[in-house]
Every structure is written in structure tokens, then in C-alpha cells.
Amino acid sequence: MKILIMILTLLTLAVFTACGGEDEYEAYDAVEYEADVNADNGVTEPDIDGEPDPEGNEATAVIPAVAEMPNWLAINILDDFDYANERERMWATDIAQFRRYVFSIHPKFRNPAIRYQPRNIAMGHAFDEHLATLIGNLPYMHDDFEIVVAIQRATAVFQDNHFAFEGFMSMVRAYRFPLEFGWLSDGFYLLRSHTDFTAFLNSRLVAINGVSTEILLDETARLIGVENVYDARHVFTRFAQSPVFLRELTAASSNEIILTFDNGGVPMELALNNSDAVSIASYDEWRALLHSLVYSLQGDMPLFLQNRAEWFWYNFIEEYGILYLRFTAFDPFDSTMLAAVSEVFATYNVRAAIMDARGNDGGNHNNAPFHLLENHVPPDMLFYFIDKSVSAALLAGTRMESMGATIVGQPSGQSLNFYVFEVAHFSPLRYSRYEFIIPTRFVDARVTHGLTRDFPDDIFRPHVLIEHTIDDWINSHDPLLEYVKSLVNANN
């Protein structure tokens, strides 16, 4: 058996070298390359052996000249491989099909303006290395879930949060614990839960199955395509309720998940099992579960937490003349929303307007009423609230900035250069029938909305950085809204 493993490993390397691999670049994982590209990512990057480098030295790539670049689609990663059974052949065929789709559809390789960027070339090589290794390991992977996870890890090297292998993501979404986590100023906190777990509310999460949250963020970047540390926090809070996600991050050997909290200096442990998870069949069911959970707050519910089941909600704060617009998503378009906002402008003296996209789930940002705000509110009294939310929340923010708005909150998890679905390619693999979705269009949000300020590391940072503390949260205090109120008062 050991001899067979060695032979398959050598074959894998031989194929990869023949494809323009080892003789053209120094082998490394694209996640490591990001350490040099994005110094602000805040995630401990793995060294080549998969372990953090205590000296902080990261691998780098030697990129060949454009004329020497491999023709990705001409490479056949199945050459010279023999399979012991039909299952191995079918999985290898599916992996090769997945690879062809990625290199023929994803803008990193289809768009001539960016396909030869060193970062994209490096990611392509890293992706091929993952898949070649996976095919070589097929004889020893008897559980399909292992293969699905390995494919997902291959996609993570692209650091693209719009690129997903649905085979894995559907498993992550299928069952959820009735908990909701959020990032506050100093870590992850349990903010909402089923009534059975209220004793743990407002406690800071410090570890899962003995693995610290700092390492879990690093592991999240290896498993899911994230673009920076803010995106890693965003992804972690989205999926920290998933038993599948947590077991994979912590390499758990049993079904039990142990969450360790710090509650004001007092350690607390919450042990969860499969019986604690809720089956989720659709996005609507997931939202329904979230809205059945409870908070533990003192005082009135702050505006940004009210009516979160609605994709759009507004309030006019008459004392300050502030129109507050809250978008939990930018879909669908609703003409009644425009009518409601128009009615506020016709009825009241609006002195300032806020568009709040914290916790936004995405959609088409053009559905927001930008023209009404632009026509009725002075630019210096326009404000946009953002947290680590991605995609449409970023585009709405750059649009608001182009109108003169002040951006308030946290840096976005979405890079300013990213990829969107002009036509979503959502296709099943031939044999396993697992689906994947690949973005088709490259976007530079700075160019789209004509922004001129500097954005280090392509991260959309607010003009005014404000984070919630746990005390803000418990006392129903919204420091972002209070900041705007103070400016309105100062302008009286």
C-alpha cells in the first residue's frame, strides 16, 4: 500500500510538472501569497507545510513571462492516471469538468485585462496543485464528504467570496444551531439564541472544541474564499451555527461541539450535539429561525435591530430631522419603498439621511433610492453605515461616497476589485450532480463610482471608524447613530 501511495504521488507531480508547474514557479498556496499582497488581512498565514511560520517568512512566487504561461484549458490533469474502480473514474471526471469550467468562465482567467496578473497566475497554479493532489488521493478517500471538502478547499485559494462549490455549501446550510454570533470591538459574541441558551447571551466566544477563535479565523480562510480579515469575520459569523462548518474547522472527531465563552472573566462551556441543530430547507426558513431567537438587552430595541425580517425599513427621527433607511438586503425592488421615502421628503423637513447596510445580505444595490437622497439632502448630511458586509453593501457604499456621503462604521469584507454575477453559471457536475456557481464579471468599484481617495489593500474603509462595544450592545446604544445626531445638532 505504501508503495502504491508513493507511485501515485510521483505520478501527480509528473503530470503537474508536465503542465508547466514546478519548473515555472515555486510551489506555494495562494493563501500564503496574500500575506505579501494584503498586509492588513490580520489572518495568520500558513507556511508551505500548512503550519504558521514563527519567523513570519512567507513563500513567494516566481511568475513566468506571459509568452511562457500555460494554456490552462489545454492541460489534462487526468493524463497517465489509472483508476481502480468506476467511482474513482467518475469523481476524477467531475473534478476535471469543474476545473475546465473555472478556467473558461471565471474572470480571473477569461478577462484579458487581468488574466496575467501575478496574483491570478499564482492562484491558478495553486488551484491546479490542490486538484492534482486530490485526484492522486482518490483511492484513499472512501467518504464522498472528504472529496467535497477537498474541492471546497481548492476553491478557497481564489479568495473570491462570490465563487462557491455548492456541494459543500449546501451541507453547511442544511442544519443550524439556534444561535447568532456577531463581531463587536474585541471579538465574537453570542448576540441572539434560542431560549434554552440565554444564559450564554452577550458572552464572548473564545474557543470551539479547544481551538481559539484566532486560529478559527485562519482556518476559515483556508476553507472558504475570503478576501480579507473582515470578510473572514463575516463568513465566520454566518456559518458558526453550522455543525458541518465547525467540525471541519476544528477537525472534530465526534458529533459534540463545545463552545467556550468568557462571560465577564468567568469561563462558560456550552456543549451542543446533532439534536440541538435545526433542519433548514431554504433561505426563508433560515431567516425565520433567526427571527425566532431572542436578545438580552437593556432599554428599547435600537433602530438597526427593529423589523429585521423586512428587507427594507425606515424611520423618521423627527427631533433631529433624520431620515433613517435600513436595508437588510437590496432585493427585491419595491415601488412602495420609493413612494414611502418620497412621502417623507414631501411631509417633513429632512435635515440628514442615513442609509444603514449593516448586516446586509446583498442583492442589487441599484434598488436603493439614491436619486431621492441626492436630490433632497446636502452631501455633507448624507451618511452610510457599513460593517463587514460584502458585495451590494460595498457597491451601495461607494455609490453613496460618490454623492458626497460620509461612510461610518467598519471596513467592508468585500475588496474593491471583485467579481459578480452578470450571468450566473450554476451548473451540476456530470456524475455527482453537485453544483457550483462562478461569477462572470470583474468589477472595480472605484472606477464604477469614480472614487478618488486612497484605499490601501483594496479595502473599503469608512471615513469614520466606529465599532460597537459589548457595553453599547447590552445597553441598546448605537454609537453610529449617536455620531450622526451630534453632527446634526452641531449644524443647527
C-alpha positions as CSV (number, residue, x, y, z in Angstrom):
1,M,0.0,0.0,0.0
2,K,2.8,2.5,0.9
3,I,4.5,1.7,-2.5
4,L,1.2,2.4,-4.3
5,I,0.8,5.8,-2.5
6,M,4.4,6.8,-3.5
7,I,3.8,5.8,-7.1
8,L,0.5,7.9,-7.2
9,T,2.2,10.8,-5.6
10,L,5.1,10.7,-8.1
11,L,2.6,10.5,-11.0
12,T,0.7,13.5,-9.6
13,L,4.0,15.5,-9.6
14,A,4.9,14.3,-13.0
15,V,1.6,15.5,-14.5
16,F,1.8,18.8,-12.7
17,T,5.4,19.4,-13.9
18,A,4.4,18.5,-17.5
19,C,1.6,21.1,-17.2
20,G,4.1,23.9,-16.6
21,G,4.0,23.6,-12.8
22,E,7.2,23.0,-10.8
23,D,9.6,24.2,-13.5
24,E,7.8,27.6,-13.8
25,Y,7.1,28.6,-10.2
26,E,7.9,27.9,-6.7
27,A,5.1,25.8,-5.3
28,Y,3.0,27.5,-2.7
29,D,-0.5,28.1,-1.7
30,A,-2.1,31.3,-2.9
31,V,-3.4,31.9,0.7
32,E,0.2,32.5,1.7
33,Y,0.9,34.8,-1.3
34,E,-1.9,37.1,0.1
35,A,0.3,37.8,3.1
36,D,2.5,40.0,1.0
37,V,-0.3,41.4,-1.1
38,N,-2.6,42.3,1.8
39,A,-0.6,43.3,4.9
40,D,-3.8,44.3,6.7
41,N,-5.6,41.0,6.4
42,G,-4.9,40.2,10.1
43,V,-5.0,36.4,9.5
44,T,-2.1,34.3,10.4
45,E,-1.0,32.9,7.1
46,P,0.2,29.2,6.7
47,D,3.7,28.4,5.6
48,I,4.2,25.8,2.8
49,D,3.8,22.9,5.2
50,G,0.5,24.2,6.3
51,E,1.7,25.4,9.7
52,P,2.2,29.0,10.8
53,D,5.7,30.3,10.2
54,P,7.0,31.5,13.6
55,E,9.6,33.7,11.8
56,G,6.9,35.3,9.7
57,N,8.6,34.3,6.4
58,E,6.2,33.7,3.6
59,A,6.6,31.8,0.3
60,T,6.7,33.9,-2.8
61,A,6.1,33.0,-6.5
62,V,8.4,33.3,-9.5
63,I,6.0,34.2,-12.3
64,P,6.9,33.3,-15.8
65,A,6.8,35.7,-18.8
66,V,3.4,36.0,-20.5
67,A,4.6,34.0,-23.5
68,E,5.5,31.1,-21.3
69,M,2.2,31.0,-19.5
70,P,0.4,27.6,-19.7
71,N,-2.8,27.3,-21.7
72,W,-4.9,26.2,-18.7
73,L,-7.6,24.6,-20.9
74,A,-5.1,22.5,-22.8
75,I,-3.9,20.8,-19.7
76,N,-5.4,17.5,-18.9
77,I,-5.0,16.7,-15.2
78,L,-6.2,13.1,-15.9
79,D,-3.4,12.1,-18.2
80,D,-1.5,9.0,-17.1
81,F,-3.8,8.1,-14.3
82,D,-5.4,4.6,-13.9
83,Y,-8.4,4.1,-11.7
84,A,-9.2,1.0,-9.7
85,N,-13.0,1.4,-9.9
86,E,-15.8,3.3,-11.5
87,R,-16.3,5.5,-8.5
88,E,-12.8,6.9,-8.8
89,R,-13.2,7.4,-12.5
90,M,-16.5,9.3,-12.1
91,W,-15.1,11.6,-9.4
92,A,-11.9,12.3,-11.4
93,T,-14.1,13.2,-14.4
94,D,-16.2,15.5,-12.3
95,I,-13.1,17.2,-10.8
96,A,-11.7,17.7,-14.3
97,Q,-15.0,19.2,-15.5
98,F,-15.1,21.5,-12.5
99,R,-11.6,22.7,-13.4
100,R,-12.5,23.3,-17.1
101,Y,-15.5,25.5,-16.0
102,V,-13.3,27.5,-13.7
103,F,-10.6,28.3,-16.2
104,S,-13.0,29.0,-19.0
105,I,-15.6,31.1,-17.1
106,H,-14.0,32.9,-14.1
107,P,-12.9,36.4,-15.0
108,K,-9.5,35.9,-13.3
109,F,-8.7,33.7,-16.4
110,R,-11.2,34.8,-19.0
111,N,-10.7,38.6,-18.8
112,P,-7.6,39.5,-20.8
113,A,-7.1,42.7,-18.7
114,I,-6.4,40.7,-15.5
115,R,-5.6,37.1,-16.5
116,Y,-1.8,37.7,-16.4
117,Q,-1.7,39.5,-13.1
118,P,0.8,37.7,-10.9
119,R,-1.7,37.1,-8.2
120,N,-4.2,35.4,-10.5
121,I,-1.5,33.3,-12.1
122,A,-0.3,32.2,-8.7
123,M,-3.9,31.3,-7.7
124,G,-4.3,29.2,-10.9
125,H,-1.2,27.2,-10.1
126,A,-2.3,26.7,-6.5
127,F,-5.8,25.6,-7.7
128,D,-4.2,23.0,-10.0
129,E,-1.9,21.8,-7.3
130,H,-4.9,21.2,-5.0
131,L,-6.9,19.3,-7.7
132,A,-3.9,17.2,-8.8
133,T,-3.3,16.1,-5.2
134,L,-7.0,15.4,-4.8
135,I,-7.1,13.1,-7.8
136,G,-4.0,11.3,-6.6
137,N,-5.7,10.7,-3.2
138,L,-9.0,9.4,-4.6
139,P,-8.1,5.7,-3.9
140,Y,-7.8,6.5,-0.2
141,M,-10.9,8.7,0.1
142,H,-13.8,6.4,0.8
143,D,-16.2,9.0,2.0
144,D,-17.6,11.4,-0.6
145,F,-17.7,14.1,2.0
146,E,-13.9,14.1,2.1
147,I,-13.8,14.8,-1.6
148,V,-16.4,17.5,-1.4
149,V,-14.4,19.3,1.4
150,A,-11.2,18.9,-0.7
151,I,-12.8,20.6,-3.7
152,Q,-14.1,23.4,-1.4
153,R,-10.6,23.9,-0.1
154,A,-9.3,24.2,-3.7
155,T,-11.8,27.0,-4.4
156,A,-10.7,28.9,-1.3
157,V,-7.3,29.7,-2.9
158,F,-9.1,32.2,-5.2
159,Q,-10.1,34.4,-2.2
160,D,-13.3,35.2,-4.1
161,N,-16.5,35.3,-1.9
162,H,-18.8,35.1,-5.0
163,F,-17.3,31.7,-6.1
164,A,-18.9,28.7,-4.3
165,F,-18.9,25.0,-4.5
166,E,-22.5,24.3,-3.6
167,G,-21.7,20.6,-2.9
168,F,-20.1,21.8,0.3
169,M,-22.1,24.9,1.0
170,S,-25.4,23.1,0.8
171,M,-24.2,20.7,3.6
172,V,-23.1,23.7,5.7
173,R,-26.5,25.3,5.3
174,A,-28.6,22.2,5.9
175,Y,-28.5,22.2,9.7
176,R,-28.0,25.1,12.0
177,F,-27.8,25.6,15.8
178,P,-30.3,28.2,17.0
179,L,-27.6,30.8,17.7
180,E,-26.5,34.1,16.2
181,F,-22.9,35.4,16.6
182,G,-21.6,38.9,15.8
183,W,-18.3,40.7,15.8
184,L,-18.0,43.6,18.3
185,S,-15.0,45.7,19.1
186,D,-12.9,42.9,20.8
187,G,-14.2,39.6,19.4
188,F,-17.2,37.4,18.6
189,Y,-20.2,37.4,20.9
190,L,-23.3,35.4,21.2
191,L,-26.0,38.0,20.4
192,R,-29.1,36.0,19.9
193,S,-30.2,32.5,20.8
194,H,-33.0,30.1,21.5
195,T,-34.5,30.5,24.9
196,D,-32.6,27.3,26.1
197,F,-29.3,29.1,25.7
198,T,-30.0,32.6,27.1
199,A,-27.5,32.1,29.9
200,F,-24.7,32.5,27.3
201,L,-26.0,35.6,25.7
202,N,-23.7,38.6,25.4
203,S,-20.7,36.4,26.2
204,R,-17.5,36.5,24.2
205,L,-16.7,33.3,22.2
206,V,-13.0,32.3,22.9
207,A,-12.8,28.8,21.5
208,I,-14.6,25.9,19.8
209,N,-13.5,22.4,20.6
210,G,-10.5,23.9,22.3
211,V,-9.4,25.8,19.1
212,S,-9.1,29.6,19.7
213,T,-11.1,32.0,17.6
214,E,-7.9,33.5,16.2
215,I,-7.0,30.1,14.7
216,L,-10.6,29.5,13.6
217,L,-10.4,32.7,11.5
218,D,-7.2,31.4,9.9
219,E,-8.9,28.0,9.2
220,T,-12.0,29.9,7.8
221,A,-9.7,31.5,5.2
222,R,-8.4,28.0,4.2
223,L,-11.9,26.6,3.8
224,I,-14.0,29.4,2.4
225,G,-13.0,32.0,-0.2
226,V,-12.5,35.2,1.8
227,E,-11.0,38.5,0.7
228,N,-9.6,40.0,3.9
229,V,-9.9,39.6,7.7
230,Y,-13.2,41.5,7.7
231,D,-14.6,39.0,5.2
232,A,-13.3,36.1,7.4
233,R,-15.2,37.6,10.3
234,H,-18.3,38.0,8.1
235,V,-18.1,34.3,6.9
236,F,-17.4,33.0,10.4
237,T,-20.5,34.8,11.9
238,R,-22.6,33.5,9.0
239,F,-21.6,29.8,9.4
240,A,-20.6,29.5,13.1
241,Q,-24.1,28.0,13.6
242,S,-23.4,25.1,11.3
243,P,-22.2,21.8,12.8
244,V,-20.6,20.8,9.5
245,F,-18.6,24.0,9.3
246,L,-17.5,23.9,12.9
247,R,-16.5,20.2,12.7
248,E,-14.4,20.9,9.6
249,L,-12.7,24.0,11.1
250,T,-11.8,22.1,14.3
251,A,-11.1,18.7,12.8
252,A,-13.6,17.3,15.3
253,S,-13.7,13.5,15.7
254,S,-17.1,13.4,17.3
255,N,-20.5,15.0,16.9
256,E,-20.2,17.1,20.0
257,I,-19.4,20.7,19.6
258,I,-18.1,22.5,22.7
259,L,-18.3,26.3,22.7
260,T,-16.1,28.1,25.3
261,F,-17.2,31.6,26.3
262,D,-15.8,34.3,28.5
263,N,-18.6,36.0,30.5
264,G,-17.1,38.9,32.3
265,G,-14.0,36.9,33.2
266,V,-16.0,33.8,34.0
267,P,-15.4,30.8,31.6
268,M,-18.5,29.0,30.5
269,E,-18.9,26.0,28.2
270,L,-21.9,25.1,26.0
271,A,-22.0,21.5,24.7
272,L,-24.1,21.0,21.5
273,N,-25.0,17.8,19.6
274,N,-26.8,17.0,16.4
275,S,-30.1,17.0,18.3
276,D,-29.6,20.7,19.0
277,A,-29.4,21.6,15.3
278,V,-32.4,22.7,13.2
279,S,-33.0,21.4,9.7
280,I,-33.0,24.3,7.2
281,A,-34.5,23.7,3.8
282,S,-34.4,27.2,2.4
283,Y,-33.1,30.7,2.9
284,D,-36.6,31.8,4.1
285,E,-36.5,29.0,6.8
286,W,-33.1,30.2,7.9
287,R,-34.4,33.8,8.3
288,A,-37.4,32.6,10.1
289,L,-35.2,30.7,12.6
290,L,-33.1,33.8,13.2
291,H,-36.1,35.9,13.9
292,S,-37.4,33.4,16.4
293,L,-34.3,33.9,18.5
294,V,-34.1,36.3,21.4
295,Y,-31.8,39.1,22.5
296,S,-30.9,40.1,26.1
297,L,-30.7,43.9,26.0
298,Q,-31.4,46.7,28.4
299,G,-33.6,49.5,27.2
300,D,-35.6,49.9,24.0
301,M,-34.5,48.0,20.9
302,P,-32.2,50.2,18.8
303,L,-33.4,51.1,15.3
304,F,-30.9,48.9,13.5
305,L,-32.4,45.8,15.2
306,Q,-36.0,46.6,14.7
307,N,-38.1,44.8,12.0
308,R,-35.1,42.9,10.7
309,A,-37.5,40.4,9.0
310,E,-38.1,43.2,6.5
311,W,-35.6,43.8,3.7
312,F,-36.3,47.5,3.9
313,W,-37.5,49.6,6.8
314,Y,-37.4,53.3,7.6
315,N,-38.0,55.7,10.5
316,F,-38.1,59.5,10.6
317,I,-36.4,60.8,13.8
318,E,-38.3,64.0,14.0
319,E,-36.4,65.5,16.9
320,Y,-33.3,65.6,14.7
321,G,-34.8,65.7,11.2
322,I,-33.0,62.5,10.3
323,L,-34.4,60.0,7.8
324,Y,-33.2,56.6,8.7
325,L,-33.3,53.9,5.9
326,R,-32.3,50.4,6.9
327,F,-31.6,47.7,4.2
328,T,-31.1,44.1,5.4
329,A,-30.9,43.3,1.6
330,F,-31.1,45.3,-1.6
331,D,-33.6,42.9,-3.2
332,P,-36.3,42.9,-4.4
333,F,-37.1,46.2,-5.9
334,D,-40.3,47.6,-4.4
335,S,-42.0,50.7,-5.7
336,T,-43.8,51.2,-2.4
337,M,-40.4,51.8,-0.8
338,L,-39.8,54.7,-3.2
339,A,-43.2,56.0,-2.5
340,A,-42.7,55.9,1.2
341,V,-39.3,57.7,1.0
342,S,-40.8,60.3,-1.3
343,E,-43.7,60.9,1.2
344,V,-41.2,61.6,4.0
345,F,-39.5,64.2,1.9
346,A,-42.9,65.8,1.0
347,T,-44.1,65.8,4.6
348,Y,-41.1,66.6,6.8
349,N,-38.1,68.9,6.9
350,V,-35.4,66.3,6.3
351,R,-32.0,67.7,7.5
352,A,-30.0,64.5,7.2
353,A,-30.3,61.0,5.9
354,I,-28.8,57.7,6.8
355,M,-28.6,54.5,4.7
356,D,-27.8,51.6,7.1
357,A,-26.4,48.5,5.4
358,R,-25.0,46.8,8.5
359,G,-25.7,43.0,8.3
360,N,-26.8,43.4,4.6
361,D,-27.4,40.1,2.7
362,G,-26.6,41.6,-0.7
363,G,-28.7,41.9,-3.9
364,N,-28.9,44.7,-6.5
365,H,-27.7,47.9,-4.9
366,N,-29.4,49.9,-7.7
367,N,-32.7,49.2,-6.0
368,A,-31.8,51.7,-3.3
369,P,-33.3,55.3,-3.6
370,F,-30.0,57.1,-4.3
371,H,-31.6,59.7,-6.6
372,L,-34.1,60.8,-3.9
373,L,-31.4,61.2,-1.3
374,E,-29.2,63.1,-3.8
375,N,-32.0,65.5,-4.8
376,H,-33.2,66.3,-1.3
377,V,-30.3,66.1,1.2
378,P,-27.0,68.1,1.2
379,P,-24.0,65.9,0.6
380,D,-22.5,66.7,4.0
381,M,-25.6,65.5,5.7
382,L,-25.7,62.1,3.9
383,F,-24.3,59.1,5.8
384,Y,-23.8,55.5,5.0
385,F,-23.4,52.8,7.8
386,I,-21.4,49.7,6.9
387,D,-19.9,46.8,8.7
388,K,-18.0,43.8,7.3
389,S,-20.9,43.2,4.9
390,V,-19.9,42.4,1.3
391,S,-21.0,42.7,-2.3
392,A,-24.0,45.0,-2.8
393,A,-23.3,46.7,0.6
394,L,-19.9,47.7,-0.8
395,L,-21.3,49.0,-4.1
396,A,-24.0,51.0,-2.3
397,G,-21.3,52.5,-0.1
398,T,-19.1,53.5,-3.0
399,R,-22.2,55.0,-4.7
400,M,-23.0,57.0,-1.6
401,E,-19.4,58.2,-1.3
402,S,-19.6,59.4,-4.9
403,M,-22.6,61.5,-3.8
404,G,-20.5,63.1,-1.0
405,A,-21.8,60.9,1.8
406,T,-19.7,60.2,4.9
407,I,-19.1,56.5,5.4
408,V,-19.3,55.4,9.0
409,G,-18.7,52.0,10.7
410,Q,-16.3,49.2,10.0
411,P,-14.2,48.2,6.9
412,S,-16.1,46.1,4.4
413,G,-15.3,42.5,3.9
414,Q,-15.5,43.0,0.1
415,S,-12.4,44.0,-1.8
416,L,-13.0,47.0,-4.1
417,N,-11.8,44.8,-7.0
418,F,-14.1,41.8,-7.1
419,Y,-16.3,39.5,-9.2
420,V,-20.1,39.5,-9.7
421,F,-22.8,37.5,-11.5
422,E,-23.6,39.1,-14.8
423,V,-24.9,35.7,-15.9
424,A,-24.6,33.2,-13.1
425,H,-23.1,29.9,-14.1
426,F,-24.8,27.4,-11.8
427,S,-24.0,24.0,-13.2
428,P,-24.2,20.4,-11.9
429,L,-21.2,18.1,-12.3
430,R,-21.8,15.2,-14.6
431,Y,-21.8,12.3,-12.2
432,S,-22.0,13.5,-8.6
433,R,-24.5,16.2,-9.7
434,Y,-23.1,18.6,-7.2
435,E,-23.5,22.2,-8.3
436,F,-21.1,25.2,-8.3
437,I,-21.6,28.9,-9.0
438,I,-18.9,31.0,-10.8
439,P,-19.0,34.8,-11.2
440,T,-18.6,36.1,-14.7
441,R,-17.8,39.8,-14.5
442,F,-14.9,41.8,-13.0
443,V,-15.8,45.0,-11.1
444,D,-13.6,47.8,-9.8
445,A,-15.9,49.7,-7.5
446,R,-13.6,52.7,-7.5
447,V,-13.9,53.1,-11.3
448,T,-17.6,52.3,-11.3
449,H,-18.4,55.2,-9.0
450,G,-15.4,57.5,-9.6
451,L,-13.8,57.4,-6.2
452,T,-10.5,59.3,-5.8
453,R,-9.3,58.6,-2.2
454,D,-6.7,56.0,-1.5
455,F,-7.8,52.5,-0.4
456,P,-4.8,50.5,1.0
457,D,-5.0,46.8,0.1
458,D,-8.3,47.4,-1.9
459,I,-10.3,47.5,1.4
460,F,-13.2,49.9,1.6
461,R,-12.6,51.7,4.9
462,P,-15.0,54.2,6.4
463,H,-14.2,57.8,6.8
464,V,-15.2,57.5,10.5
465,L,-14.3,54.2,12.2
466,I,-16.8,53.3,14.9
467,E,-17.3,49.8,16.4
468,H,-19.8,48.6,18.8
469,T,-18.5,47.6,22.2
470,I,-20.3,44.9,24.3
471,D,-21.5,47.7,26.6
472,D,-23.0,49.5,23.7
473,W,-24.8,46.3,22.7
474,I,-26.1,45.4,26.1
475,N,-27.4,49.0,26.7
476,S,-29.1,49.3,23.3
477,H,-26.7,52.1,22.4
478,D,-26.0,52.7,18.7
479,P,-22.7,54.8,18.6
480,L,-23.0,55.3,14.8
481,L,-26.5,56.9,15.1
482,E,-25.4,59.0,18.1
483,Y,-22.4,60.2,16.0
484,V,-24.8,61.5,13.3
485,K,-27.1,63.1,15.8
486,S,-24.2,65.0,17.3
487,L,-23.3,66.4,13.8
488,V,-26.9,67.4,13.1
489,N,-27.1,69.2,16.4
490,A,-23.8,71.0,15.7
491,N,-25.2,72.2,12.4
492,N,-28.2,73.9,14.0
